[in-house]
Amino acid sequence: MNTRKPLGLVPVLVLTATLAACGGAPTEGKPNPEANTSEHPSSGAPASDTPQKLLAPPVPKPLNARPFLSKDQICKILNANQAKQLGIEQPHIAKEPVANGLMVSCDYDDSGNSDITLGINFGMANPNGLSDIYRQKEKEKTWEPLAVEGYPAVIVDRRDDNGHSGTCIAYLGVTDHLNVMLNFGSGYDMDKNAACEKDKQAAGMVISNLKLQR
């Protein structure tokens, strides 16, 4: 289950330029059966040998997310320069990262004046990746399929909070068995459409960083 709560705004740890996308050992984008722990969860592949029908568009080339699927690595999924491109001028990690059987996630905020928040959440509880999101289509507030650099994605929530602060939630398929939730929010001076554009931009950054992994 993916939770979509307003992101915390209490800075805990400075996000410095050292948070560049980290490298990892060679993999083939397949699940690691020995990694299913709270610190090193699996890559989200189905436990059953029986294939499920994929409802979402197929991922053109699976990306290797495994180097980031731990509590101490997840916040390196974006580096400081990329965060600044999203408008987070003074990026911080907003709260302690999460790594368990449901998700591996990191929440960023801005210790400056922008009041921007960004959550990036790998959905470990969705063994069929983006197709599990497609199965919830009727429950979503918004449904806008799109592609980011050829990878399937969908916007599921596009709204204005308090009439002037935009928030947007989108999902991105990085393999046919693993998706990423992106939750961008701005406290002021940004409408919901602009927030969704930031989610798309962040999704492109995630794809670029995952492509660097071998």
C-alpha positions in Angstrom: 0.0 0.0 0.0 1.3 3.4 -0.8 0.6 6.2 1.7 0.2 9.7 0.4 0.4 12.1 3.4 1.5 15.7 3.4 5.2 15.7 3.6 6.9 16.8 6.8 8.6 20.2 7.0 11.0 19.6 9.9 14.6 19.6 8.6 16.7 16.8 10.0 19.7 16.3 7.8 21.3 18.6 5.3 21.2 17.2 1.7 24.6 18.1 0.3 26.0 17.9 -3.2 27.5 14.5 -2.2 24.1 13.0 -2.7 25.0 12.1 -6.3 23.5 8.9 -7.7 25.6 6.1 -6.3 26.9 3.1 -8.2 26.1 -0.5 -7.5 27.2 -4.0 -8.3 26.2 -5.4 -11.7 22.6 -6.7 -11.8 20.1 -7.6 -14.4 17.2 -5.7 -12.8 15.8 -8.9 -11.2 14.8 -9.3 -7.6 17.3 -10.2 -4.9 15.7 -12.9 -2.7 18.3 -12.2 0.0 17.4 -8.5 0.2 13.9 -8.8 1.7 14.6 -7.1 5.1 13.8 -3.7 6.5 17.2 -2.4 5.6 17.5 -4.1 2.2 14.1 -4.9 0.9 13.5 -6.8 -2.3 13.2 -5.0 -5.6 9.5 -5.5 -5.8 9.2 -8.6 -8.0 6.3 -10.9 -7.5 6.7 -13.8 -5.0 4.6 -16.1 -7.1 5.9 -17.9 -10.2 2.5 -17.3 -11.8 2.7 -14.2 -14.0 0.1 -11.5 -13.5 -1.4 -9.7 -16.5 0.3 -6.3 -16.8 -2.3 -3.6 -17.1 0.1 -0.7 -17.5 2.2 -0.1 -20.6 5.4 -2.2 -20.5 8.7 -0.7 -19.3 10.9 -0.4 -22.4 14.1 -1.3 -20.6 14.2 -2.2 -16.9 16.2 0.1 -14.7 18.4 -1.0 -11.8 17.0 0.6 -8.7 18.6 -1.9 -6.3 21.5 0.4 -5.2 19.0 2.8 -3.7 16.7 0.4 -2.0 18.0 0.8 1.5 17.6 3.3 4.3 21.0 4.7 3.9 21.0 5.1 0.1 17.4 6.1 -0.9 18.0 9.8 -0.4 20.8 9.7 -2.9 18.2 9.0 -5.6 18.5 12.8 -6.4 21.6 14.9 -5.9 21.7 18.4 -4.5 22.0 20.1 -7.9 19.0 18.2 -9.2 17.0 19.2 -6.1 17.9 22.9 -6.8 16.6 22.5 -10.4 13.3 21.6 -8.9 13.3 24.8 -6.9 14.6 23.4 -3.6 17.3 26.0 -3.1 18.4 24.8 0.3 17.6 21.0 0.2 17.3 19.0 3.4 16.1 15.5 4.2 12.8 16.3 5.9 12.6 13.2 8.1 14.2 9.9 8.6 14.1 7.7 5.4 11.9 4.6 5.4 12.9 1.2 4.2 10.5 -1.8 4.9 8.4 -4.3 3.1 6.0 -1.7 2.0 8.2 1.1 0.7 11.6 2.7 0.5 11.2 6.4 0.6 12.8 9.8 1.2 11.2 13.1 1.8 13.0 16.3 0.9 12.1 19.9 1.9 13.6 23.4 1.6 15.1 25.0 4.6 14.9 28.3 2.7 11.7 30.3 1.9 10.2 28.2 -0.9 8.2 25.8 1.3 8.6 23.1 -1.3 8.4 19.4 -0.4 9.1 16.3 -2.5 8.6 12.7 -1.6 10.1 9.8 -3.6 8.8 6.4 -2.7 9.6 3.0 -4.3 6.5 0.8 -3.8 7.8 -2.5 -2.5 4.2 -3.6 -1.8 3.3 -3.5 -5.5 4.8 -6.7 -7.0 3.3 -5.9 -10.4 4.7 -2.4 -10.5 2.7 0.3 -12.2 0.0 -2.3 -13.1 -1.0 -2.5 -9.5 -1.6 1.3 -9.6 -3.7 0.7 -12.8 -5.9 -1.7 -10.8 -6.7 1.1 -8.4 -7.7 3.5 -11.3 -11.3 3.9 -10.1 -10.2 5.0 -6.7 -7.9 7.8 -7.8 -8.8 11.4 -7.9 -7.1 12.0 -11.2 -6.0 9.6 -14.0 -3.6 11.0 -16.6 -1.3 8.5 -18.2 1.9 9.8 -19.7 5.4 8.8 -20.6 8.6 10.2 -19.2 11.6 9.6 -21.5 9.7 6.6 -22.8 8.9 5.2 -19.4 5.2 4.8 -18.4 3.8 7.0 -15.8 0.4 8.3 -14.5 -0.7 11.3 -12.6 -3.2 10.2 -9.9 -3.8 13.4 -7.9 -3.6 17.0 -9.1 -5.0 19.6 -6.7 -4.7 23.1 -5.1 -4.5 23.1 -1.3 -5.9 26.3 0.3 -6.5 27.8 -3.1 -2.8 28.8 -3.7 -0.5 25.8 -3.0 -0.2 23.2 -5.6 0.4 19.5 -5.0 0.7 16.6 -7.4 1.2 12.8 -7.1 2.5 10.7 -9.9 3.7 7.1 -10.4 6.5 6.0 -12.7 7.3 2.5 -13.8 11.0 1.7 -13.7 10.5 -2.1 -14.2 7.4 -4.1 -14.9 7.5 -5.0 -11.2 8.6 -1.8 -9.5 7.1 1.7 -9.5 8.1 5.0 -7.9 5.7 7.5 -6.4 6.6 11.2 -6.7 4.8 13.7 -4.5 5.6 17.3 -5.2 4.1 20.1 -3.1 4.5 23.8 -2.9 3.3 25.9 0.0 2.6 29.0 -2.1 2.8 30.6 -5.6 2.6 27.3 -7.5 -0.6 25.8 -8.8 -1.4 22.1 -9.3 -0.4 22.1 -12.9 3.0 23.5 -12.2 3.4 21.0 -9.3 2.8 18.2 -11.8 5.4 19.6 -14.2 7.9 19.4 -11.3 6.9 15.7 -10.7 7.6 15.0 -14.4 10.9 16.8 -14.1 11.8 14.8 -11.0 10.8 11.5 -12.7 13.2 12.3 -15.6 16.0 12.8 -13.0 15.2 9.5 -11.4 15.3 7.7 -14.7 18.6 9.4 -15.6 20.2 8.4 -12.3 19.0 4.8 -12.5 20.4 4.5 -16.0 23.8 5.1 -14.5 23.6 2.0 -12.4 25.1 -1.2 -13.7 
